[in-house]
Structure formats: C-alpha cells, structure tokens
Amino acid sequence: MPSLSSLMPDDERTRLLLALKPFLSEKRAPYMDSAVNILRLASMGKIGKDLKLF
C-alpha cells in the first residue's frame, strides 16, 4: 500500500527545500527534513479541510 505522501505531489516550497538540502551541513540537514515534513502535514490538512473531513 503506498503512503499518503507518495500520492500527493510536492508543492514548489517543498521542492525548493529538497533542492537546497545537498548544500547543507550534516548538522543542519535534519532540520530541513523536519521543515519538509511540516509542509507536507500542512498540505494534508488543507486537503482534508477542502474535502470537509475536519
């Protein structure tokens, strides 16, 4: 079963953060992962609101 994040295309903000990640130090890379996850969660919330799930 595919994950929900694989079904949703990334928006331009997420793609930008993922493109910048190779240029970050190993110390800062996990923060970028967290930021990307937050953006993905926010977009899932918007989809749920648009579908009137919550």
C-alpha positions as CSV (number, residue, x, y, z in Angstrom):
1,M,0.0,0.0,0.0
2,P,1.5,3.4,-1.0
3,S,2.0,6.0,1.7
4,L,-0.1,9.1,1.6
5,S,2.9,11.4,1.0
6,S,3.7,9.4,-2.2
7,L,0.2,10.0,-3.5
8,M,0.5,13.8,-3.1
9,P,2.8,15.8,-5.4
10,D,5.2,18.1,-3.6
11,D,4.5,21.8,-4.0
12,E,7.1,24.4,-5.0
13,R,8.1,25.1,-1.5
14,T,8.9,21.5,-0.7
15,R,10.8,21.0,-3.9
16,L,12.9,24.1,-3.2
17,L,13.8,22.9,0.3
18,L,14.7,19.4,-1.0
19,A,16.8,21.0,-3.8
20,L,18.8,23.0,-1.1
21,K,19.3,20.1,1.2
22,P,22.5,18.8,-0.5
23,F,24.2,22.1,0.2
24,L,23.5,22.0,3.9
25,S,25.9,20.6,6.5
26,E,25.2,17.3,8.1
27,K,24.3,19.1,11.3
28,R,21.5,21.2,9.6
29,A,20.1,18.5,7.2
30,P,17.8,17.0,9.8
31,Y,16.2,20.4,10.3
32,M,15.4,20.6,6.6
33,D,13.8,17.1,6.8
34,S,11.6,18.5,9.6
35,A,10.6,21.5,7.6
36,V,9.7,19.4,4.7
37,N,7.6,17.1,6.9
38,I,5.8,20.1,8.4
39,L,5.0,21.5,4.9
40,R,3.6,18.1,3.9
41,L,1.5,17.8,7.0
42,A,0.1,21.3,6.4
43,S,-0.8,20.5,2.8
44,M,-2.6,17.3,4.0
45,G,-4.5,19.4,6.5
46,K,-5.5,21.8,3.7
47,I,-6.7,18.8,1.5
48,G,-8.7,17.5,4.5
49,K,-10.3,20.9,5.0
50,D,-11.1,21.2,1.3
51,L,-12.8,17.7,1.4
52,K,-14.6,18.7,4.6
53,L,-13.0,15.9,6.6
54,F,-12.4,18.2,9.6
